[in-house]
Amino acid sequence: MKEVKVSLTLIIALITITICNAQSNTKISLKDFEQLVGSWQGSLTYLDYSTGKPYTMSADIDIKRLKKTNNFIFSNIYPKESSANSIDTVTLSKDRRYIGKEFIKSTKKLANGNNEIITEKLGQDGNDNKPANNKIYLYIWQELV
């Protein structure tokens, strides 16, 4: 019985160490983040609460790095809704665990060679003003030559 308790304690300790290490190693490299620099065209889809259906609009972005810092300027451009255009400075933390105030929840290399970064930040739902756990999915892809 004593051997079972010792074995079980060791297994739990190993699992705990593995989980802690997995969480503490969730980082992004500055090199990967620099791949975002440039002008990108795409779309933004969100739930339109008035209709209950997804709404998609054109959404472009221009990203520049501020000299040799961890700061990047994101210029959000909405061609058909210019009043929504905005400019933000985004900082990659020195320990590479945060993008701005968003915790880097996971990073992984996808089968197609792209990198996926998922960040998480507590916030509020824009329409209901209720607490929400906002997840942001960021993909860094490689252009085909």
C-alpha positions as CSV (number, residue, x, y, z in Angstrom):
1,M,0.0,0.0,0.0
2,K,2.9,2.3,0.9
3,E,4.4,1.7,-2.6
4,V,1.2,2.6,-4.3
5,K,1.0,5.9,-2.4
6,V,4.6,6.7,-3.2
7,S,4.1,5.8,-6.9
8,L,0.9,7.8,-7.1
9,T,2.6,10.8,-5.4
10,L,5.4,10.7,-8.0
11,I,3.0,10.4,-10.9
12,I,1.0,13.5,-9.6
13,A,4.3,15.4,-9.1
14,L,5.4,14.6,-12.7
15,I,2.1,15.6,-14.2
16,T,2.1,18.9,-12.2
17,I,5.7,19.7,-13.3
18,T,4.8,18.9,-16.9
19,I,1.7,21.1,-16.8
20,C,3.7,24.0,-15.2
21,N,6.5,23.7,-17.7
22,A,4.0,23.6,-20.6
23,Q,2.3,26.8,-19.4
24,S,5.6,28.6,-18.7
25,N,7.0,27.9,-22.2
26,T,4.2,29.5,-24.1
27,K,6.2,32.3,-25.8
28,I,6.5,33.9,-29.2
29,S,9.8,34.8,-30.8
30,L,10.4,38.3,-31.9
31,K,11.5,36.8,-35.3
32,D,8.1,35.2,-35.7
33,F,6.3,38.4,-34.7
34,E,8.3,40.4,-37.2
35,Q,6.8,38.3,-40.0
36,L,3.6,40.4,-39.5
37,V,5.3,43.6,-40.7
38,G,3.7,44.7,-44.0
39,S,0.3,45.5,-45.5
40,W,-2.4,42.9,-45.4
41,Q,-5.8,42.6,-46.8
42,G,-8.6,40.5,-45.4
43,S,-11.9,40.5,-43.7
44,L,-13.4,40.7,-40.2
45,T,-16.4,38.6,-39.2
46,Y,-18.4,39.2,-36.0
47,L,-21.9,38.4,-34.7
48,D,-24.4,41.1,-35.6
49,Y,-26.6,41.1,-32.5
50,S,-29.5,42.8,-34.3
51,T,-29.9,40.0,-36.8
52,G,-28.2,37.1,-34.8
53,K,-26.1,36.3,-37.9
54,P,-22.4,36.7,-38.7
55,Y,-21.5,39.9,-40.5
56,T,-18.3,40.1,-42.6
57,M,-16.6,43.3,-43.8
58,S,-13.4,44.2,-45.5
59,A,-10.6,44.7,-43.0
60,D,-7.0,45.6,-44.0
61,I,-4.0,46.2,-41.7
62,D,-0.7,47.9,-42.1
63,I,2.0,46.8,-39.5
64,K,5.3,48.5,-38.9
65,R,8.0,47.9,-36.3
66,L,9.2,50.9,-34.3
67,K,13.0,50.8,-34.9
68,K,14.6,47.9,-33.0
69,T,12.0,47.9,-30.1
70,N,9.3,45.4,-29.2
71,N,6.7,47.9,-30.3
72,F,4.7,47.5,-33.5
73,I,2.2,50.0,-35.0
74,F,-1.1,48.4,-36.2
75,S,-3.1,50.6,-38.6
76,N,-6.5,49.0,-39.0
77,I,-8.2,50.1,-42.2
78,Y,-11.9,49.4,-43.0
79,P,-12.3,50.4,-46.7
80,K,-16.1,50.5,-46.6
81,E,-16.4,51.9,-43.0
82,S,-13.5,54.5,-42.7
83,S,-15.0,55.9,-39.4
84,A,-13.9,52.6,-37.7
85,N,-10.2,53.0,-38.8
86,S,-7.8,53.0,-35.9
87,I,-4.1,53.0,-35.0
88,D,-2.7,51.0,-32.1
89,T,0.8,50.4,-30.7
90,V,1.2,46.8,-29.7
91,T,4.1,45.7,-27.5
92,L,5.5,42.3,-27.3
93,S,6.6,41.8,-23.7
94,K,10.3,41.2,-23.0
95,D,9.6,37.8,-21.6
96,R,7.6,37.0,-24.9
97,R,4.5,35.8,-22.9
98,Y,2.2,38.8,-23.7
99,I,1.2,40.8,-26.7
100,G,0.1,44.0,-25.1
101,K,-2.0,42.9,-22.2
102,E,-3.1,39.7,-23.8
103,F,-1.6,36.5,-22.4
104,I,-0.2,34.2,-25.1
105,K,-2.3,31.1,-24.4
106,S,-0.7,28.9,-27.0
107,T,1.5,28.8,-30.0
108,K,1.9,26.0,-32.5
109,K,3.2,25.3,-36.0
110,L,0.3,24.1,-38.2
111,A,0.7,21.2,-40.7
112,N,0.7,23.7,-43.6
113,G,3.7,25.6,-42.2
114,N,1.8,28.5,-40.7
115,N,2.2,29.5,-37.1
116,E,-0.9,29.9,-34.9
117,I,-0.9,32.2,-31.8
118,I,-3.9,32.3,-29.5
119,T,-4.0,35.1,-26.9
120,E,-6.5,35.6,-24.1
121,K,-7.7,38.6,-22.2
122,L,-10.6,39.2,-19.9
123,G,-13.0,41.9,-21.2
124,Q,-16.6,42.8,-21.8
125,D,-19.0,41.8,-24.5
126,G,-19.5,45.0,-26.6
127,N,-23.3,44.8,-26.7
128,D,-24.3,43.3,-23.4
129,N,-21.5,44.7,-21.3
130,K,-21.2,41.3,-19.6
131,P,-17.8,39.8,-18.6
132,A,-16.3,37.9,-21.5
133,N,-13.1,35.9,-22.0
134,N,-11.9,37.2,-25.3
135,K,-9.7,34.9,-27.3
136,I,-7.8,36.3,-30.3
137,Y,-6.5,34.0,-33.0
138,L,-3.5,35.3,-34.9
139,Y,-2.0,33.4,-37.7
140,I,1.5,34.0,-39.1
141,W,1.7,32.4,-42.5
142,Q,4.5,31.9,-44.9
143,E,4.1,33.2,-48.4
144,L,4.6,30.7,-51.2
145,V,7.4,31.7,-53.5
